[in-house]
């Protein structure tokens, strides 16, 4: 099958599954909650398989790993609609990507008679770093420039990505899956006051995203770059990190060492 035909098939499958999901969610209020949840589960299983066969293992795995963050007790319909809405946002974003740049999304094999997904990302995707950050805009910019100009490594900054109708956590999960390495830039942004002396620490989103990448990529593919004066959270104390005083440019050699260990440079 030609590349263009494969791309057309992938778009058709995503459209078809999106229509099925919309119909399922439309009928949910008039359906027994247990039956509705079972239908949504089966839709997800079917769609995960179809994405693996026609789009890529990456997109299939991303959908498979999606989980609703919280459930409201005694509200099965609300929970189902929230879960379905999460899948719908993913499918819409995928459809948008397929329309804009299908060759980046669809993976094809060298065989002309077989259709199968390739799990190994393209070279450009395998050299993508997600930058976790707080309010230190200057060092974020310095880090991005270093990655691109010194090591020719692409980076992802979440706020620069379009929303595409997604919730913030959906946007983060969708974009973060494209990265194979993460750097957490921890700066003293928040002042914590308690019974003892006050102290500065990183923003909550930095800690959350850092933990997410630990779970997804493993600690060996996550690097903490921390400005001196930032109090480290107790669960992270003892984990090796790169400390800098004022500028990340002063710890270039240490960052390069981490990138080399991960095979990015």
N, C-alpha and C positions, 0 to 999 in steps of 0.2 A: 504494500500500500504506500502511495506517495506521501510525502510530508504534508502537502496541502490537504490531501484527503483525510489524513489522520487528524489534522487540526480541525477540520470541519466536523469530523465525528466527535471529537472531544467537546466542541461547542454544543453540538446537538444533544449529547448526553447530559451535559450540565443544565441546558434549558429544560430538557425533559424531566430531570429529577427536581428541578426548581418548581416546575408546574405541579408535580405530584405533591411536593411539600406544601405548596400554597393551598392546594385542594384539601389536603389532610388537616391543615390548621383551620381552614374555613369550616370544615365539618365537625371539628373537635367539640365546640360548645353543645352540639346536639348528639354527641356520642358518649357512651359509657366511658368513664375516665380510664378504667383499666384497659379497655379495648383501644382507646385513643393512644395511650402510652405504648401499647404493644405495636400499634401501627407505626408510631414514630420510631420505635426501636428497629423494626424491620426495614423501614425506609433508610435509616442510617446504615445498617448492615449492607443493604443492596447498593447504596450510593458509594460507600467505601470501596466495595469490590469493583464497581463500574469505573470509579476514578483511577484505581490501580491499573485497570485494563486499557483505559483509553486516554488518560491524562498523564499521571505520574505517580510513583510510589510516595513521593513527598507530599502531594496534595491529599492523597488517600490517607496517609498516616496522620496528617494534620487534622482532618475531619474525624478520624477514628479516636484521636486523643482529646477531642473537645468534650468538656464536662461543664455542666452548669455549676457555677460557684456556690450558690446557696439555694435552698428550697424553703418555701413558706409552708409551715405546718398547716394541714387542713385545707390547702388550696391547690388541689391536683390540677385543675384547669389552668390556673395562673402559672404553675410550674411548667406545665406542658407547653404553653404558649411562649414562655420565656426561653425554654430549651429550643423549641422550634424556631423562634426568632433568631437565636444564636446561629443555628445551622443555616437559616435563610441568609443572614448577613454574610456568612462565609461563602455561600454559593454565588451570591451577587458579586462579591469581590472577585471571586475566581472567574466568573463570566466576564467581568470587566477586564481582567488581566488577559484572558484569552482573546478578547476582541482587540486589545491594544498591542499585545506582543505575544502571539501564540507560540512562537518558536522558543521563547524563554520558558514557557510553562510546560508544553507538551514534550515528552521524552519518547524518542523512537529508537528502535533497534536497527542493526545493520541488515537484518533479514527482510527480504521482500515479501515473505509469505507468513511470517509470524508477527503478531501484535503483542508486545509485552512492555511493561514499564521498566525503566532503568532507575535503580535506586541511587546510583552514584551521582551526585550533583555535578553540574558543569564546572569547569575550572574557575570561572568568575564567581559562581555561587559559593564554592568551597573556600574562597578567600575573602569572605565577608565577615566583618566584625560588628557586633551590636554594641553601641556605646550607651551605657547606663550613666545617667548624670543627674545632678541637682541644679543649683543656681550658679555654678562656676562656669559662666559662658566663655570666658577668655581661655581657660585651660581646655575646655571642650573643643574650641576652635583649634587650638594648638595641636591637640591630639589628632583631630581629623586631618589636619595638614600633614602631620608627621606620617600618619598611616598611608596617605595617598602619595605624597611626594617622595618620601624616603623609602617606603617598602612596597608601593604600588598595591596597597590593600584597600578595598572598598569598605565603607562603614555605613551603618544604619543609625539615624537619629530619629526616634519615634515621632517627635512633634512635626517633622518635615514631611511625613507621609499623609496622604489624603485620608479622610475619615471613611468615605464610601458607605455611610449609613451605619457603621459599626459602633458598638459601645467601646469605651476606652480599653477594657480588658480584651475584647475581641480584636481590636486593632493591634494591641501589643502582641497577643498570641500569634496572629496572622503574620505580622512583620518579623517577629523574633525567630520564627521557624526557618527563615532564610539565612540565618547566621550560623556559622560553625565555631564561633569564638565570641566571647564577650569580655569587655573591659568595663569595670565599674569605677567611675571617677567619683570618689567620696570626698566631699568638702564640708566644712563646718557651717551648714546652712541653718540649722534649727538650734535654738538655745533651750535646753531642758532644765526646768526648775523643779526641785523636789525638796525633801527635808534637809539635804546636805547642800553643798555648793553647786551652783548651776554649771552646766557644761554644754559645749556645742557638739552636735552629731549630724550625720547625713540625713537627708530627707527620707521619709518612709517609703516613697516609691523606689528609691535606690536600693533599699534593703529588700523590698519585696521582689524586684526584678532580679536582683543578685541571687536570691534563693531560688527563683524560678529557673534560672540558667544552671545553677548547681544541680537541680533535679533533672534537667533535660540533657545537658552536655557533660556533666561531671565536673568536679573541681579542677581537674587538670586542663580544662578548656575555658576557664574563667580566671581573669586577672583583676585583682584589686589594686588600684592606684589611688593612694590616699594622701591628702594634704595634711601635713603635721598640724596638730592642734585639734584634729577631729577625734572624738572619743569613739572607739570601736565598740560595737555591741558585743555582749559577753559570748554569744553563740559563735561569733566570728573571731574572737580573740584566740590567738595561737595559730591561725591560718596565715601562711606566708603572704606578704603583700609588698608593694613598692611604695615607699614613703617619699614624698617630695616636700620642699619648703614652700616655694612660691610658684614654680613653673614646672610642668611635666617635661619641658625640654631639657631639664637638668637630670632626668633619669632615662634618657633615650636608650642607653646601653641595657638597662634592666628590662625595659619593655621589649626591646628586640630579642633578648634572651627568651622571654616568654613566648613570643611569636614564633621563634625558631623551634622551640620545644613542641609547639602545636603544628608545625609543618607549614606555617603560613608564609615564611620567608626562608 
